[in-house]
Amino acid sequence: MPGKKATIRICSQGHHYYKSSDCLTCPVCEQQRKPTEGFLSGLAAPARRALEGKGIKTEKQLSRFTEREIMALHGMGKTSIPKLKEALARQGLTFKT
């Protein structure tokens, strides 16, 4: 809803943050969870969570899916696909056809 005002929230870890959406994800916790290396480290949090939720944590696991299947995941954006293709190519892999 446009113009929705941000409200302060407190996560289960005690972090205080403002959100205007219904999303319950704490940005402080997400920043702490972000990997520092590997292909998941280059993705935005929603895309990373989408892959992790599907059990995809390595390029080899990612290569078992088609590009269309990955794009269908909630949280996966168009800008993530080139990054994923690049990560697959570095390992000599591609999306399933």
Steps between C-alpha positions, in 0.01 A plus 500: 500500500659830392594742773500239775694638797799312637463366851769399743534129558709278723615158383547193721871592531411844640593708194292815447418590139238685296282329238206621295421160345354186653836323457619362833866473398736695723757686286761483777469121530509467120822702480657278767391184312635615164780272378837666445603266218347272239239575238227572757704791639441703182122475512242721665345353815161409342670308217738330742212396727307368198788273404570391857131424548520265201813335648735656242831586662753407230540563129465126435162496674398812303589330170228239562232766439389684189526876481120513487470297824740736677322812371172360635631504858355773717771759563697427185546808281618546143831647615586178684498280190815648339684461831386138524601428140843648568541288813399188308739582214792539744437139602452380140125454557177634354133499587320179409340518155 
